[in-house]
Amino acid sequence: MWTEIKRDLQAVFDRDPAATSKLEVILTYAGFHALLAYRVAHWLKGHEVPILPRVISQLARWLTGIEIHPSAKIGSGFFIDHGMGVVVGETAEIGDYVTLFQGVTLGGTGKERGKRHPTLGNHVVVGAGAKILGGITISDNVKIGANSVVLKNVPPDSTVIGVPARVIKTQGERLPDATMDQVNLPDPISDRFLALEEELIELRTKLENRDKLSRP
């Protein structure tokens, strides 16, 4: 456990240019506080200590705004940047050197039993506000754009964005007509409403023209 905590601490300096000293990180970084509480709670859970692991996780949630279930499995070098609103579900599995930004959810869809939370590989980066739902697998070296909603497995070395998320880059090659626009992410619901509105206008125009032709 202590080795993992040391790697978590080093991960802050590797990925956050604002970090200036170990004392600053230990005293002021909510992501590190939540992860430290998780490491202790997970160790206790593994030794079949009742109730206390959940108590620790809930206290950490109250203090940091980050909820990590004690039963989740998290590898070394894990980094939560800012962190407010991050949720890691009970059966989630996270590999080594993964980065989560604020507002990320590794959750379930409410339908599964057993393994109902996602598995993240190594060196995965998840942008702010992204939601990864269900017992899916996010492979190694994947980047997930901010506010994306990922519902399907993602192959290695890919970049995904959107609601629902789609792969725009894989194995280092950008897919045709794909853009990594973090600001103007696609909105299929809005697009569908616009399409329906255009259909209604077209139908209304046809009806008006028919009425004009039918008049004497």
N, C-alpha and C positions, 0 to 999 in steps of 0.2 A: 504493500500500500504506500509506503513512504517513497519508494522509487517512482511510483506513478505520480505522486504529489509533486515531487521535484521536477518531473518532466512537464507536468501541467504548468508549473511556475515558469519554467524556461520557455514554454510555448507562448506565454504572454509577451516576452521580450522578442521572440522570433517574429511575431505577427502584429504587434501593436507598437508603432513608433512613438506613441505618447508615453509609454512606460519608461520611467527613469531610474527606478531603484526597486529592489526586492521589498523593502519596507513599505514603499508606496503601494505596491501591488497587494501585499498581504493586508494592509489596513483599509484600502479604499476600493478594490476591485470586486464588485458584486458577483461577477461571473466566477472569479476564483473562490470566493466565499461559498457559493452554491456548490461548486465542484468539490471543495474540501468537505462540506457537509455530506455530499453524496458518497464520497470515498469511505467516510466513517460509517454511514448508514448501510452501504452495500457490504462492507466487511462484517458488520453486525448481523445483517440479513443472511450472509453466507454461513455464519456460525449459529444460525437458527435462534437468534435472540428475538423474542416476541415484542410487538408493539413499538419498542424504542426506535427502530429504523424509520418507521412511518412518522413518529413524533418528530424526529430530527429533520426529515424531509419537509414536513409542514412548517416547522420553525424557520427553516431556510427559505421556504417559499414566502413566508410572511416578512422576513427580513430583507430578501433580495429581489422578490418578484419573479423568481425563477423556480420552476417546479421540476424536479428530477425524481422519478420513482426509484426507491432503493433497489428494486429488482432489475432495473435496466442494466445493460452491459456496456461499459464505456472503456475504450482503449486508452493508450498513453497519448500525451501531448494534446489533449482536448482543450479547445479555447472557445469561450463564449464572450463575444465582443459586445459591450454594453449590457445586453442580456435581458432587460425587462420584458416580461411576457413570454419568455422561452418555456416550452413544455416538452418534457421527454417522458413518454409513456412507459408502462410497466414492462412490456416485452420488446421494447426498442433495443437495438444493438448498434453500437457506434464503433467504428474502427479507430486506427491510430491517426493522429494529426488532423483531426477534423475541426472545422471552424463553423460556428453558428453565430449569426447576428441576431439582433433583438427581434422579438415577436415570432420567432420560428416555433412551429409545432410539429413534433413527431408523434402523431396521434393515430387513433383508429377511426373507422367509419361507423362504428356502432353495430356492425353486422357480424363480424367475425368472432370466433372463439379460439382460444389457444394463442398462437402467434398472430397478434392483431395489430402490431405496431411495426414500423419500417426498420430495415437493416441498412446502415450506411457503411460503405467500404472505407478504405484509407484515403487520406488527402482529399476529402470532400469539403466543399465550401457551399454553405447555404445562406442566401441573401436574406435581408431583413424582411420579416413578414411572410416568408414562404411557409406553406403548409404541405407536409408530406404525410399522406394518410393511408392506412391499411398495412397489411403484412407484405409490403413490396420490398424490392432490393434496389438500392442505389449503389452502383458499382464504384470501383476505385477512380479517383481523379475526375470526379464529376463536379461541375459548377451549376448551381441552381439560382436563377435570377430572383431578385426581390419580388415579393408578392405572388410568386408562382404557386400553383396548387398541383402537386404531383400525385397522381393516382395509379401510375403504372411503373413497371420496372424500367430502369435507365441503364443503358450499356456503359462500359468504361470509357473514360476519356471523352465525355460528352458535356455539352452545355445545353440546359433546358430553360425555357421561359414560358410564361403564359398561364391562362386559366381556361381549361385545364392545360397543364404544361405539355410542351412538345419539344422534341430535340431539334436544335438549330445548328448544332455543330457536333461532329463525332470523329474520333480518331484524328483530331487536329484539323479536319477539313470542314469548312462551312457548307451547309446544305443549300441547295438552290432556293432563292427567294426567302432566305432566313435572315433575321436581323436581331441583334442583341440590344434592343431599345428598352432600357430599364424604366424609362419614364412613361412611354406610350405602349404599355403592354396590351395585347389583344383582349377584347371583351366580347366573347361570342354571344352573350345574351343581348347586349346592346346592338351588335351586328344583326341579330335575328329580328329585333324590333324594327330596325331600319329597313330590312328587307320586307317585312310585313307591311310597313307603312307605304313603301313603294308599290307593292302589289295592290293595296287598297286604292291608292291614287290612280293606278292604271285601270282597275275595275270601275271606279267611279267615272273616269273619263269615257270608258267604253259605253257605260249605261247612259250617260248624258248624250253621247253622239247617237246612240240608238233611239233615244227619245226624240231627238231633233229630226231624225230621218222618218220616224213614224207619224209625225204631226202633218196634217193636211196643209 
